[in-house]
């Protein structure tokens, strides 16, 4: 805060404030992290608006035997401060002191972009993934999946709101099931595009997490995941890639969109796929 970096911090706290995770911008698993390696997690507040905080997170994996380090993950998170006395009241955020003026301008552009993204995706979270009897192979209906989860105490903060990470894990599980059903081979997460948290989830809620295939390229699959129509809680797009036993990417079965809505989503997914490739190439930076 006030221009200072915060290292290895996973929670922002104050005695009168609860921080609600509003948005997780694209999460890029840049390379695999192996068992036995040490993870170095660095966190920095990079922008503040009147009511939200942008946090940049980098994960570097270290092989303690060789000393080699590699950047494995990058992500941007947005948090909104809520009053503990009235959790529906959003508090103001102290302004951060920027090291350079360009940083503030870059942060403002990203802030405006994520606000627009949230508005565009919230209406789709009311969609319902309906089961279809005897669906055709490689169609949206064939691989679509849902998971029902009762939010318990271990899922929540001390103030009875579900952790953003718990929601992300459930969404990733459903997306993985969809990808596995479609590809019928080993699959891994390639990227996660903008997890939007539209509404808070409380302890005791029964939520439905639904996933459906929206797009396939030669080696990538895109899955849209929606968290509960009733609460309109969250939404995101997950991208998966199929791998051989030797870790090489494999071609995936091509999705066959049937309805006009599915065809529209397919074209939207194609555009998002091209944007994702450009972002990944931009994040592939050599580490010292």
Protein Blocks (a to p, Z undefined) as FASTA:
>chain_A
ZZiacehiabdcdfkbccddfbdcddddfbacdehiacddddddfbdcfkbccddddddd
ddfknopacdfbdcddddddddfklmkbccdddddddfbfklmmmmmmmmmmmmmmmmmm
mmmmmpccdddehiaehiaklmgccddddddfklpcfkopacfklmmmmmmmmmmmmmmm
mnopacddfbdchiadfbdcdehiacddddddfbdcfkbccddddehjklombgcddddd
dddfkopacdddddddfblmlmmmmmmmmmmmmmmmmmmmmmmccdZZ
